[in-house]
Amino acid sequence: MSLGGHLDLEAAGPPRPRGGGPAATTPPADRETDVGNVRKNLFLAYKTLGVVFGGLVTSPLYVYPSMNLSSPTEEDYLGIYSIMFWTLTLIGVVKYVGIALNADDHGEGGTFAMYSLLCRHADIGILPSKRVYSEEEPLLHDQSTLARRPSKLGKFFEQSLTARRVLLFMAILGMCMLIGDGILTPAISVLSAIDGLRGPFPSVSRPVVEALSAAILIGLFLLQKYGTSKVSFLFSPIMAAWTFTTPIIGIYSIFHYYPGIFKAISPHYIVRFFLRNKKEGWQLLGGTVLCITGAEAMFADLGHFSKKAIQIAFLSSIYPSLVLTYAGQTAYLINNVNDFSDGFYKFVPRPVYWPMFVVATLAAIVASQSLISATFSVIKQSVVLDYFPRVKVVHTSKQKEGEVYSPEINYILMVLCVGVILGFGGGKEIGNAFGVVVIMVMLITTIMLTLVMIIIWRTPPYLVGLYAVPFVIMEGSYVSAVFTKIPEGGWLPFAVSMILALIMFVWYYGRQRKTEYEMVNKVTLQRLGELLAMPEVQRVPGMCFFYSNIQDGLTPILGHYIKNMSSLHTVTIFVTLRYLLVPKVDERERVLVKRLGPEGVYHCTIQYGYADNLSLRGGEDLVAQVTRCLERHIKLSTDRQSPVSTEEEVANLEAARLAGVVHVRGKMRFYVGDDAGCFDKFMLHFYEFLHGICRSALPALGMPLQQRVEIGMLYKV
């Protein structure tokens, strides 16, 4: 049964008799399918080690060194381990594996996927270009009638513009924080791994470690343009080696130093820790929260793997590995209470020190690569949905659709990562900044997941309370602790996130103002007929693709173009790029075409989801695919109002294509007058600056440079 309640007869098969007779047994073909699915999920679970869990499983490198401990005791370490154990259990197992992975948007995860899910089940989006299609969206045919009726909370969001803006801001902030994660994870992971040189070689100074870490990261960023497909097969073996060797060392450490470490699983050690340490214990939460860093990737990377594969990998390897590794570290530190500043390498036995140093360094590089790739994906989704200025996005693999690279973002990340290492230096300062990013993303996920439960799942209130109240209290406590670290390095992710959020908001505001102007001043079909009937306007041979941002009506730049050029091509196709709040659009629904009133004038809508590749099917260029769709539409059309026959219309289409193709794009600029308000002056001047330095939308569709024409037009504010 699908979500919309349509019975899939093919999938369901013939009805089987009740009872335990031979007819009720599972056919061999079904058993083979089940075995195949199990093998596929196990293989995907193995691959997730190198992509999804890099940041989470390498956290033992820097958790203890990031803590500002002062004369810790055995009881302190037992309390800290108890906090980490229950944080991993509640947030990792219960929240993400048990609940959040079910809040996917057609297989895509993350805060923005949840936002798009909410927007599609209730009219709570605030971007007009994303909302006007909600009533007739063909892609949403699988929504149930119940899902379309908003709950009381859904109605509140629909009626409150402020609430909708806050929701959008949270989704944007979640994306910005993930980008901040892409800056801090490479810095803290590689720096913590290379810091292992200082144990055997005390003469190696901190600046040398920083320089080596910076050099490794620069090399990593310079290699991004080549993609990771050629070396990605090494990621999972490297992370598997790390995931399964650290708990072995942890078990050795437990038996060697403190066999009774698992008594700390009892929550009363947490209570005693806070009663004994009071304010200092609360502030230490800013360090312990790093044990769950990277858990958000389980949800954010859901689109690249199956839910079952991520659950299998986390429960069978990642969770036990972290529990045992932290238990081993804590057991060692109970017997060596002042070694917390190098809490990882000190607990590694001498005979395996150098092999573990190599594995740790490689694992840190793989973890860094995972976050860099995730940042590229987030930026690509934001650009596709018009939340972020257009930057160049390159698909580095023909086989893997999600493998993308952005040169501008890559070099900005490189400068910021190296700046963090050289500017902060110490792991404690970077850890303070990292803690802010980690817990803020998780709190945003908790809030949005609660909204999904209420608005979409219609979960009973007592179950929503059982989820929301404990997690908001726990994560709120973490947030309050990490906020005290803002002067000590936590300001960095806030600064980066605020700058990114400002860019996104300004871009959205400018695009909204342009859309509003175009809707008010759009050219109707009647007005187009009047313009073409003017004696001085000629129809010239050729095919023109005229790009517009609006679906209902024609862009006002068209009137400006006809008046100045006194011509229009014999075949003119108005193209609208329509970005939908769904992950992927079916290829059959990618290009939609229809006739408009005047002869030779058509409309074409090209639909994309936020996880779609902008290139068209099979490498086919836009002109060929649109022409083919138009020919099919003309031949199958039953409502013919054209004065020419079907054969003649198809022949005119082909003749126009052979005569030459031109792609016309309007470039509307704001003219901000002296009488404009201060807010408009700042926002629109900033938007014009961003618009001037960003890339054109046409190169993303592969338009030849010699076929592009831009028509300028001023809009006075």
C-alpha positions as CSV (number, residue, x, y, z in Angstrom):
1,M,0.0,0.0,0.0
2,S,1.5,3.3,-1.0
3,L,1.3,6.5,1.1
4,G,-1.7,7.7,-0.9
5,G,-3.6,4.5,-0.3
6,H,-3.4,3.1,-3.9
7,L,-3.2,-0.7,-4.0
8,D,-0.2,-1.9,-5.9
9,L,-1.5,-5.2,-7.3
10,E,1.7,-6.1,-8.9
11,A,3.6,-5.8,-5.7
12,A,0.9,-7.3,-3.6
13,G,0.5,-10.4,-5.8
14,P,-2.4,-12.9,-5.6
15,P,-4.0,-13.4,-2.2
16,R,-2.6,-16.2,-0.2
17,P,-4.7,-18.6,1.8
18,R,-4.7,-18.3,5.6
19,G,-3.2,-21.0,7.8
20,G,0.0,-22.9,7.9
21,G,-0.3,-25.1,4.8
22,P,2.2,-25.3,2.0
23,A,0.7,-22.3,0.3
24,A,1.7,-20.1,3.2
25,T,5.4,-20.9,2.9
26,T,7.7,-18.3,1.5
27,P,8.5,-19.1,-2.2
28,P,12.2,-19.6,-3.1
29,A,12.3,-16.4,-5.2
30,D,11.1,-14.4,-2.2
31,R,13.8,-16.0,0.0
32,E,16.5,-15.1,-2.6
33,T,15.2,-11.6,-2.7
34,D,15.4,-11.3,1.1
35,V,18.9,-12.7,1.1
36,G,19.9,-10.2,-1.7
37,N,18.4,-7.3,0.3
38,V,20.3,-8.4,3.4
39,R,23.6,-8.6,1.5
40,K,22.9,-5.2,-0.1
41,N,22.2,-3.5,3.3
42,L,25.3,-5.1,4.8
43,F,27.4,-3.8,1.9
44,L,25.9,-0.3,2.2
45,A,26.4,-0.5,6.0
46,Y,30.1,-1.1,5.3
47,K,30.3,1.8,2.9
48,T,28.7,4.2,5.4
49,L,31.8,3.8,7.6
50,G,33.8,5.8,5.1
51,V,31.2,8.5,4.4
52,V,28.6,8.9,7.1
53,F,30.4,8.2,10.4
54,G,33.9,9.7,9.9
55,G,33.3,12.7,12.2
56,L,31.5,10.6,14.9
57,V,33.9,7.7,15.2
58,T,37.0,9.9,15.3
59,S,35.7,12.0,18.2
60,P,37.9,10.1,20.8
61,L,40.8,12.0,19.3
62,Y,39.7,15.3,20.8
63,V,36.9,14.9,23.4
64,Y,39.1,14.6,26.5
65,P,41.8,17.1,25.3
66,S,39.0,19.6,24.7
67,M,37.8,19.5,28.4
68,N,39.0,22.1,30.8
69,L,39.6,19.7,33.7
70,S,41.1,20.9,37.0
71,S,42.5,18.2,39.4
72,P,40.0,15.5,38.2
73,T,39.4,12.5,40.5
74,E,38.2,9.0,39.9
75,E,34.6,10.0,40.7
76,D,34.9,12.9,38.1
77,Y,36.0,10.5,35.4
78,L,33.2,8.0,36.2
79,G,30.7,10.9,36.0
80,I,32.1,12.1,32.7
81,Y,31.9,8.6,31.2
82,S,28.3,8.2,32.4
83,I,27.4,11.5,30.7
84,M,29.0,10.4,27.4
85,F,27.5,6.9,27.6
86,W,23.9,8.3,28.0
87,T,24.5,11.0,25.5
88,L,25.5,8.4,22.9
89,T,22.6,6.2,23.8
90,L,19.8,8.8,23.9
91,I,20.9,11.0,21.1
92,G,22.6,8.4,18.9
93,V,20.4,5.4,19.4
94,V,17.0,6.7,20.4
95,K,16.8,10.1,18.6
96,Y,18.6,9.5,15.3
97,V,18.5,5.7,14.7
98,G,15.1,5.2,16.3
99,I,13.1,8.3,15.3
100,A,14.8,10.9,13.0
101,L,15.7,8.5,10.2
102,N,12.0,8.0,9.7
103,A,11.4,11.7,9.0
104,D,13.0,11.5,5.5
105,D,11.8,13.5,2.5
106,H,11.6,10.9,-0.3
107,G,14.8,9.3,1.0
108,E,16.6,12.6,1.7
109,G,17.5,13.7,5.3
110,G,18.7,16.7,7.2
111,T,17.1,19.9,8.6
112,F,16.2,21.3,5.2
113,A,14.7,18.0,4.1
114,M,12.4,18.2,7.1
115,Y,11.6,21.8,6.3
116,S,10.6,20.9,2.7
117,L,8.5,18.0,4.1
118,L,6.6,20.4,6.4
119,C,6.1,22.8,3.5
120,R,4.6,20.2,1.3
121,H,2.2,18.9,4.0
122,A,1.1,22.3,5.2
123,D,1.1,25.6,3.4
124,I,3.9,27.1,5.6
125,G,6.6,28.1,3.1
126,I,7.2,31.8,2.6
127,L,8.7,31.8,-0.8
128,P,6.0,32.6,-3.4
129,S,7.8,30.8,-6.2
130,K,7.8,27.6,-4.1
131,R,4.2,27.9,-2.9
132,V,2.1,28.7,-5.9
133,Y,2.1,25.1,-7.2
134,S,1.0,23.4,-4.0
135,E,-2.6,22.9,-5.1
136,E,-1.8,21.1,-8.4
137,E,1.7,19.6,-7.8
138,P,1.8,16.4,-9.8
139,L,4.6,15.0,-7.7
140,L,2.6,15.0,-4.6
141,H,0.0,12.6,-5.8
142,D,1.0,10.2,-3.0
143,Q,0.0,12.4,-0.1
144,S,-3.0,11.1,1.8
145,T,-6.1,13.1,2.4
146,L,-5.4,13.3,6.1
147,A,-1.9,14.8,5.4
148,R,-3.4,17.5,3.3
149,R,-5.7,18.6,6.2
150,P,-3.5,20.7,8.5
151,S,-3.4,20.1,12.2
152,K,-4.0,23.0,14.7
153,L,-0.3,23.7,14.8
154,G,-0.2,23.6,11.0
155,K,-3.0,26.1,10.8
156,F,-1.1,28.3,13.3
157,F,2.0,28.3,11.0
158,E,-0.2,29.0,8.0
159,Q,-1.8,32.0,9.6
160,S,1.4,33.5,11.2
161,L,4.0,35.0,8.9
162,T,6.4,35.4,11.8
163,A,6.2,31.7,12.7
164,R,6.9,30.8,9.1
165,R,9.9,33.1,9.0
166,V,11.2,31.6,12.2
167,L,10.8,28.1,10.8
168,L,12.7,29.1,7.6
169,F,15.4,30.8,9.7
170,M,15.8,27.6,11.7
171,A,16.2,25.6,8.5
172,I,18.7,28.1,7.1
173,L,20.6,28.2,10.5
174,G,20.8,24.4,10.4
175,M,22.4,24.5,6.9
176,C,24.8,27.3,8.1
177,M,25.8,25.3,11.1
178,L,26.5,22.3,8.9
179,I,28.8,24.5,6.8
180,G,30.5,25.6,10.1
181,D,30.9,21.9,10.8
182,G,32.7,21.6,7.5
183,I,35.2,24.2,8.7
184,L,35.8,22.8,12.2
185,T,35.9,19.0,11.7
186,P,38.9,19.0,9.3
187,A,40.7,21.5,11.6
188,I,40.2,19.6,14.9
189,S,40.4,16.1,13.5
190,V,43.7,16.5,11.6
191,L,45.3,18.7,14.3
192,S,44.4,16.1,17.0
193,A,45.8,13.3,14.9
194,I,49.1,15.0,14.1
195,D,49.4,16.0,17.7
196,G,50.4,12.4,18.3
197,L,53.9,13.3,17.1
198,R,54.6,15.2,20.3
199,G,54.4,12.1,22.5
200,P,57.5,10.2,21.1
201,F,59.2,13.5,20.1
202,P,58.8,16.1,22.8
203,S,61.0,18.4,20.8
204,V,58.3,18.8,18.2
205,S,56.6,22.1,19.1
206,R,53.0,23.1,18.8
207,P,53.7,25.5,15.8
208,V,55.3,22.5,13.9
209,V,52.1,20.4,14.5
210,E,49.9,23.3,13.3
211,A,52.0,23.8,10.2
212,L,51.9,20.1,9.3
213,S,48.1,20.0,9.9
214,A,47.6,23.1,7.7
215,A,49.8,21.5,4.9
216,I,47.7,18.3,5.0
217,L,44.5,20.2,4.7
218,I,45.7,22.5,1.9
219,G,46.7,19.4,0.0
220,L,43.3,17.8,0.7
221,F,41.4,20.9,-0.5
222,L,43.6,21.2,-3.7
223,L,42.7,17.6,-4.6
224,Q,38.9,18.3,-4.4
225,K,38.6,19.3,-8.0
226,Y,39.6,15.7,-9.1
227,G,36.7,14.2,-7.1
228,T,36.9,11.3,-4.7
229,S,35.6,8.5,-6.9
230,K,39.1,7.2,-7.6
231,V,40.1,7.0,-3.9
232,S,36.7,6.6,-2.2
233,F,37.1,2.8,-2.2
234,L,39.8,3.3,0.4
235,F,37.6,5.3,2.8
236,S,35.6,2.4,4.2
237,P,38.6,0.2,4.8
238,I,40.5,3.0,6.6
239,M,37.5,3.8,8.8
240,A,36.8,0.1,9.4
241,A,40.4,-0.2,10.6
242,W,39.9,2.7,13.0
243,T,36.4,1.6,14.1
244,F,37.5,-1.9,15.0
245,T,41.0,-1.3,16.4
246,T,40.2,1.5,18.9
247,P,37.7,-0.6,20.9
248,I,40.3,-3.5,21.0
249,I,42.7,-1.1,22.6
250,G,39.8,0.1,24.8
251,I,39.1,-3.5,26.0
252,Y,42.8,-3.9,26.8
253,S,42.9,-0.7,28.7
254,I,39.8,-1.7,30.7
255,F,41.3,-5.0,31.9
256,H,44.7,-3.4,32.5
257,Y,43.6,-0.3,34.3
258,Y,40.1,-0.3,35.7
259,P,37.9,-3.5,35.1
260,G,34.9,-2.0,36.9
261,I,34.5,1.0,34.5
262,F,31.0,-0.1,33.3
263,K,29.5,0.6,36.8
264,A,29.5,4.2,35.5
265,I,26.6,3.3,33.3
266,S,24.4,3.9,36.3
267,P,22.9,7.4,36.0
268,H,23.5,8.1,39.7
269,Y,27.1,8.9,38.8
270,I,25.9,11.8,36.7
271,V,23.9,13.2,39.6
272,R,26.9,12.8,42.0
273,F,29.1,14.5,39.4
274,F,26.9,17.6,39.2
275,L,26.3,17.8,43.0
276,R,30.1,17.6,43.5
277,N,31.3,20.0,40.8
278,K,28.2,22.3,40.5
279,K,29.0,25.1,38.0
280,E,32.3,23.6,36.9
281,G,30.5,20.3,36.1
282,W,27.8,22.2,34.1
283,Q,30.6,24.0,32.1
284,L,32.3,20.6,31.3
285,L,29.2,19.7,29.3
286,G,30.7,21.9,26.5
287,G,33.5,19.3,26.2
288,T,31.4,16.1,26.7
289,V,29.0,17.1,23.9
290,L,31.8,16.5,21.4
291,C,31.4,12.7,22.0
292,I,28.3,12.9,19.7
293,T,29.7,15.2,17.1
294,G,28.9,13.9,13.6
295,A,25.7,12.1,14.6
296,E,23.7,14.6,12.5
297,A,25.5,13.1,9.4
298,M,23.4,9.9,10.0
299,F,20.4,11.9,9.1
300,A,21.9,14.4,6.6
301,D,23.5,11.7,4.5
302,L,20.4,9.6,4.4
303,G,20.0,10.3,0.7
304,H,23.2,8.5,-0.2
305,F,22.4,5.3,1.7
306,S,19.4,3.4,3.0
307,K,17.9,3.8,6.4
308,K,18.5,0.2,7.2
309,A,22.2,0.3,6.2
310,I,22.8,3.3,8.5
311,Q,21.0,1.7,11.4
312,I,22.9,-1.6,11.0
313,A,26.3,0.3,10.8
314,F,25.6,2.4,13.9
315,L,24.2,-0.3,16.1
316,S,26.6,-3.1,15.2
317,S,29.9,-1.1,14.9
318,I,29.9,2.6,15.6
319,Y,28.0,2.6,18.9
320,P,29.8,-0.4,20.5
321,S,33.2,1.0,19.2
322,L,32.6,4.4,20.9
323,V,31.3,3.0,24.1
324,L,34.3,0.7,24.4
325,T,36.9,3.3,23.3
326,Y,35.6,5.9,25.8
327,A,35.5,3.2,28.5
328,G,39.1,2.4,27.8
329,Q,40.2,6.0,27.7
330,T,38.4,6.7,31.0
331,A,39.9,3.5,32.6
332,Y,43.4,4.8,31.7
333,L,42.7,8.3,32.9
334,I,41.4,7.0,36.3
335,N,44.9,5.7,36.9
336,N,46.6,8.6,35.2
337,V,44.4,11.5,36.2
338,N,46.5,14.3,34.7
339,D,46.9,12.9,31.2
340,F,43.6,14.2,29.9
341,S,45.3,16.8,27.7
342,D,46.5,13.9,25.5
343,G,43.7,11.5,26.4
344,F,43.9,9.4,23.2
345,Y,47.5,8.8,22.4
346,K,48.5,8.3,26.1
347,F,46.2,5.3,26.4
348,V,47.5,3.6,23.2
349,P,50.0,0.8,24.2
350,R,53.6,1.6,23.0
351,P,53.9,-1.5,20.7
352,V,51.0,-0.3,18.5
353,Y,51.6,3.5,18.9
354,W,52.9,4.2,15.3
355,P,50.4,1.9,13.5
356,M,47.6,3.7,15.4
357,F,49.1,7.1,14.6
358,V,49.0,6.3,10.9
359,V,45.5,4.9,11.1
360,A,44.4,8.0,13.2
361,T,45.8,10.4,10.7
362,L,44.2,8.6,7.7
363,A,40.9,8.4,9.6
364,A,41.1,12.1,10.4
365,I,41.6,12.9,6.7
366,V,38.7,10.7,5.6
367,A,36.5,12.3,8.3
368,S,37.5,15.7,6.9
369,Q,36.7,14.7,3.4
370,S,33.2,13.5,4.5
371,L,32.4,16.9,6.0
372,I,33.8,18.8,3.0
373,S,31.7,16.7,0.6
374,A,28.6,17.3,2.8
375,T,29.2,21.0,2.7
376,F,29.4,21.0,-1.1
377,S,26.0,19.1,-1.2
378,V,24.4,21.6,1.2
379,I,25.6,24.5,-0.9
380,K,24.3,22.8,-4.1
381,Q,20.9,22.3,-2.6
382,S,20.7,25.9,-1.4
383,V,21.7,27.2,-4.9
384,V,19.2,24.9,-6.6
385,L,16.4,26.2,-4.4
386,D,17.5,29.8,-4.9
387,Y,18.4,30.4,-1.2
388,F,22.1,31.1,-2.0
389,P,23.9,33.1,-4.7
390,R,24.7,31.0,-7.7
391,V,28.2,29.4,-7.5
392,K,29.8,27.0,-9.8
393,V,28.8,23.4,-9.0
394,V,30.7,20.6,-10.8
395,H,29.7,16.9,-10.8
396,T,33.0,15.1,-10.5
397,S,31.6,11.6,-11.1
398,K,29.3,10.3,-13.9
399,Q,28.3,7.3,-11.7
400,K,27.6,9.1,-8.4
401,E,25.1,11.9,-8.8
402,G,25.7,13.3,-5.3
403,E,29.4,13.8,-5.8
404,V,29.8,17.5,-6.4
405,Y,32.5,20.2,-6.1
406,S,32.3,24.0,-5.9
407,P,35.6,25.8,-6.6
408,E,34.5,29.0,-4.8
409,I,33.3,27.3,-1.7
410,N,36.3,24.9,-1.7
411,Y,38.8,27.8,-1.5
412,I,36.8,29.7,1.1
413,L,36.7,26.5,3.2
414,M,40.4,26.0,2.8
415,V,41.2,29.6,4.0
416,L,38.9,29.3,7.0
417,C,40.2,25.8,8.0
418,V,43.8,26.9,7.8
419,G,42.9,30.1,9.6
420,V,41.2,28.2,12.4
421,I,44.3,26.0,12.9
422,L,46.8,28.8,12.8
423,G,44.6,31.3,14.7
424,F,43.3,29.0,17.5
425,G,46.1,26.5,17.6
426,G,45.1,24.7,20.7
427,G,42.5,21.9,20.6
428,K,40.5,23.4,23.5
429,E,39.7,26.6,21.7
430,I,38.7,24.7,18.5
431,G,36.7,22.3,20.7
432,N,34.8,25.2,22.3
433,A,33.8,26.4,18.8
434,F,33.0,22.9,17.7
435,G,30.6,22.3,20.6
436,V,28.5,25.2,19.6
437,V,28.0,23.8,16.1
438,V,27.3,20.3,17.2
439,I,24.6,21.0,19.7
440,M,22.9,23.8,17.8
441,V,22.2,21.5,14.8
442,M,20.9,18.8,17.1
443,L,18.5,21.2,19.0
444,I,17.2,22.5,15.6
445,T,16.7,18.9,14.5
446,T,14.8,18.1,17.7
447,I,12.5,21.1,17.3
448,M,11.7,20.4,13.6
449,L,11.3,16.7,14.3
450,T,8.7,17.6,17.0
451,L,6.8,19.6,14.3
452,V,7.0,16.7,11.9
453,M,5.5,14.5,14.6
454,I,2.6,16.9,15.3
455,I,1.8,18.2,11.8
456,I,2.6,15.2,9.6
457,W,2.7,12.0,11.6
458,R,-0.2,13.1,13.9
459,T,1.6,11.5,16.9
460,P,-0.5,11.4,20.1
461,P,0.5,14.4,22.3
462,Y,1.8,12.2,25.2
463,L,4.2,10.5,22.9
464,V,5.3,13.8,21.4
465,G,5.9,15.0,25.0
466,L,7.9,11.8,25.9
467,Y,10.2,12.7,23.0
468,A,10.4,16.5,23.0
469,V,10.6,17.3,26.7
470,P,13.6,15.1,27.7
471,F,15.6,16.0,24.5
472,V,14.9,19.7,24.7
473,I,16.0,19.7,28.4
474,M,19.1,17.6,27.7
475,E,20.1,19.5,24.6
476,G,19.1,22.8,26.1
477,S,21.5,22.1,29.0
478,Y,24.2,21.5,26.5
479,V,23.4,24.7,24.7
480,S,23.5,26.7,27.9
481,A,27.0,25.2,28.7
482,V,28.5,25.8,25.2
483,F,27.2,29.4,25.2
484,T,29.7,30.1,28.0
485,K,32.4,29.2,25.6
486,I,31.6,31.9,23.1
487,P,34.4,34.2,24.2
488,E,36.8,31.3,24.2
489,G,36.4,30.3,20.5
490,G,32.6,29.7,20.3
491,W,32.2,33.0,18.5
492,L,33.6,31.6,15.3
493,P,30.8,29.4,14.2
494,F,28.3,32.1,15.2
495,A,30.2,34.6,13.1
496,V,30.3,32.3,10.1
497,S,26.7,31.2,10.5
498,M,25.5,34.8,10.9
499,I,27.4,35.9,7.7
500,L,25.9,33.0,5.8
501,A,22.4,33.6,7.1
502,L,22.7,37.3,6.2
503,I,23.8,36.3,2.6
504,M,20.9,33.9,2.3
505,F,18.3,36.3,3.7
506,V,19.5,39.2,1.5
507,W,19.5,36.9,-1.5
508,Y,16.0,35.7,-0.7
509,Y,14.7,39.3,-0.1
510,G,16.1,40.5,-3.4
511,R,14.7,37.6,-5.3
512,Q,11.3,38.0,-3.7
513,R,11.2,41.7,-4.6
514,K,12.0,40.9,-8.2
515,T,9.4,38.2,-8.3
516,E,6.8,40.6,-6.9
517,Y,7.7,43.2,-9.5
518,E,7.5,40.6,-12.3
519,M,4.1,39.4,-11.2
520,V,2.7,42.9,-11.0
521,N,4.1,44.0,-14.4
522,K,3.8,40.7,-16.2
523,V,3.0,40.6,-19.9
524,T,-0.3,38.8,-20.6
525,L,-1.0,36.8,-23.8
526,Q,-3.4,39.5,-24.9
527,R,-0.7,42.1,-24.5
528,L,1.8,39.9,-26.4
529,G,-0.7,39.6,-29.3
530,E,-1.0,43.4,-29.3
531,L,2.8,43.8,-29.4
532,L,3.2,41.3,-32.3
533,A,0.4,43.0,-34.2
534,M,2.4,46.3,-34.3
535,P,3.5,47.0,-37.9
536,E,7.1,47.6,-37.0
537,V,7.5,44.2,-35.2
538,Q,8.8,41.4,-37.5
539,R,9.0,37.6,-36.9
540,V,12.6,36.7,-37.8
541,P,13.8,33.1,-38.6
542,G,15.2,31.1,-35.7
543,M,14.4,29.6,-32.3
544,C,14.6,31.7,-29.2
545,F,14.6,30.4,-25.6
546,F,13.4,33.2,-23.4
547,Y,14.0,32.6,-19.7
548,S,11.5,33.8,-17.1
549,N,11.1,33.5,-13.4
550,I,7.3,33.4,-13.4
551,Q,5.0,30.7,-14.4
552,D,1.7,32.5,-14.8
553,G,2.2,35.2,-17.5
554,L,5.3,36.4,-19.2
555,T,8.2,38.4,-17.8
556,P,8.0,42.3,-18.2
557,I,11.4,42.1,-19.9
558,L,9.7,40.6,-22.9
559,G,7.9,43.9,-23.6
560,H,11.1,45.8,-23.1
561,Y,12.8,43.4,-25.6
562,I,10.1,43.6,-28.3
563,K,9.9,47.4,-28.2
564,N,13.7,47.8,-28.5
565,M,14.4,45.0,-31.0
566,S,11.2,45.3,-33.0
567,S,11.2,41.6,-33.6
568,L,10.5,38.2,-32.2
569,H,11.8,34.8,-33.5
570,T,9.4,32.6,-35.5
571,V,9.6,30.0,-32.7
572,T,9.9,31.5,-29.2
573,I,9.9,29.3,-26.2
574,F,9.4,30.8,-22.7
575,V,11.4,28.7,-20.3
576,T,10.8,28.6,-16.5
577,L,13.2,26.7,-14.3
578,R,10.9,25.4,-11.5
579,Y,12.7,24.2,-8.4
580,L,10.5,22.0,-6.2
581,L,10.7,21.2,-2.5
582,V,11.2,17.5,-3.3
583,P,14.5,15.7,-3.6
584,K,14.2,14.4,-7.1
585,V,11.8,14.8,-10.1
586,D,10.9,11.9,-12.3
587,E,12.5,12.1,-15.7
588,R,9.1,11.9,-17.3
589,E,8.0,15.0,-15.5
590,R,11.2,16.9,-15.9
591,V,10.2,18.9,-19.0
592,L,6.6,20.1,-19.4
593,V,5.5,22.0,-22.5
594,K,2.4,23.7,-23.8
595,R,1.2,26.1,-26.6
596,L,0.6,29.8,-25.9
597,G,-1.8,32.0,-27.9
598,P,0.2,33.4,-30.8
599,E,1.6,31.2,-33.5
600,G,5.0,29.7,-32.8
601,V,5.0,30.7,-29.2
602,Y,5.3,28.0,-26.5
603,H,5.9,27.7,-22.8
604,C,8.3,25.2,-21.3
605,T,8.8,24.3,-17.6
606,I,11.9,22.5,-16.5
607,Q,11.4,20.9,-13.1
608,Y,14.2,20.0,-10.6
609,G,14.3,18.8,-7.1
610,Y,17.0,20.0,-4.6
611,A,19.0,16.8,-4.9
612,D,18.8,16.6,-8.7
613,N,21.6,17.0,-11.2
614,L,21.0,20.0,-13.4
615,S,22.2,18.2,-16.5
616,L,19.5,16.6,-18.6
617,R,18.9,13.0,-19.3
618,G,21.7,11.0,-21.0
619,G,23.7,14.2,-21.7
620,E,21.1,15.5,-24.1
621,D,21.2,19.2,-24.4
622,L,18.3,21.5,-23.6
623,V,17.4,22.4,-27.2
624,A,17.2,18.8,-28.3
625,Q,15.1,17.6,-25.4
626,V,12.7,20.6,-25.4
627,T,12.3,20.3,-29.2
628,R,11.6,16.6,-28.9
629,C,9.0,17.2,-26.2
630,L,7.3,20.0,-28.3
631,E,7.1,17.7,-31.3
632,R,5.5,15.0,-29.2
633,H,3.1,17.5,-27.7
634,I,2.1,18.9,-31.1
635,K,1.5,15.4,-32.5
636,L,-0.6,14.2,-29.5
637,S,-2.5,17.4,-29.0
638,T,-6.3,17.0,-29.5
639,D,-7.2,20.7,-28.9
640,R,-5.8,22.3,-32.0
641,Q,-6.4,26.0,-32.4
642,S,-3.4,26.6,-34.6
643,P,-4.1,27.8,-38.2
644,V,-1.4,25.4,-39.6
645,S,-1.5,21.7,-39.7
646,T,0.4,19.4,-37.4
647,E,2.9,18.4,-40.0
648,E,3.5,22.1,-40.9
649,E,3.9,23.1,-37.3
650,V,6.5,20.4,-36.7
651,A,8.3,21.4,-39.9
652,N,8.3,25.0,-38.8
653,L,9.8,23.9,-35.4
654,E,12.7,22.0,-37.1
655,A,13.3,24.9,-39.6
656,A,13.6,27.4,-36.8
657,R,16.0,25.2,-35.0
658,L,18.2,24.8,-38.1
659,A,18.1,28.6,-38.7
660,G,19.8,29.2,-35.4
661,V,19.2,29.1,-31.6
662,V,19.5,32.0,-29.2
663,H,19.1,32.0,-25.4
664,V,17.7,35.3,-24.0
665,R,17.9,36.1,-20.3
666,G,16.7,39.2,-18.6
667,K,19.0,41.0,-16.2
668,M,16.8,43.1,-14.1
669,R,18.7,45.5,-11.8
670,F,17.4,47.6,-8.9
671,Y,17.6,51.3,-9.1
672,V,17.5,52.4,-5.4
673,G,16.4,56.0,-5.3
674,D,17.0,58.5,-2.5
675,D,13.5,58.2,-1.3
676,A,13.9,54.5,-0.5
677,G,14.0,53.5,3.1
678,C,17.3,52.6,4.9
679,F,16.3,48.9,5.1
680,D,15.7,48.7,1.4
681,K,18.9,50.7,0.6
682,F,21.0,48.3,2.6
683,M,19.3,45.0,1.5
684,L,19.0,45.9,-2.2
685,H,22.5,47.4,-2.5
686,F,23.9,44.2,-0.8
687,Y,21.7,42.1,-3.2
688,E,23.0,43.9,-6.2
689,F,26.6,43.3,-5.0
690,L,25.9,39.6,-4.6
691,H,24.1,39.4,-7.9
692,G,27.0,41.1,-9.6
693,I,29.6,38.6,-8.4
694,C,27.5,35.4,-8.7
695,R,27.4,33.2,-11.8
696,S,24.7,33.2,-14.4
697,A,22.0,30.5,-14.3
698,L,22.5,29.7,-18.0
699,P,26.0,28.1,-17.8
700,A,24.5,25.5,-15.4
701,L,22.3,24.3,-18.3
702,G,25.2,24.1,-20.7
703,M,24.4,27.0,-23.0
704,P,27.1,27.8,-25.5
705,L,28.5,31.3,-24.8
706,Q,28.0,32.5,-28.4
707,Q,24.2,31.8,-28.2
708,R,23.6,33.8,-25.0
709,V,22.0,37.3,-25.0
710,E,21.3,39.3,-21.8
711,I,18.7,42.1,-21.8
712,G,19.1,44.7,-19.1
713,M,16.2,46.5,-17.4
714,L,16.1,48.8,-14.4
715,Y,13.5,48.5,-11.6
716,K,13.1,51.7,-9.6
717,V,12.5,51.1,-5.9
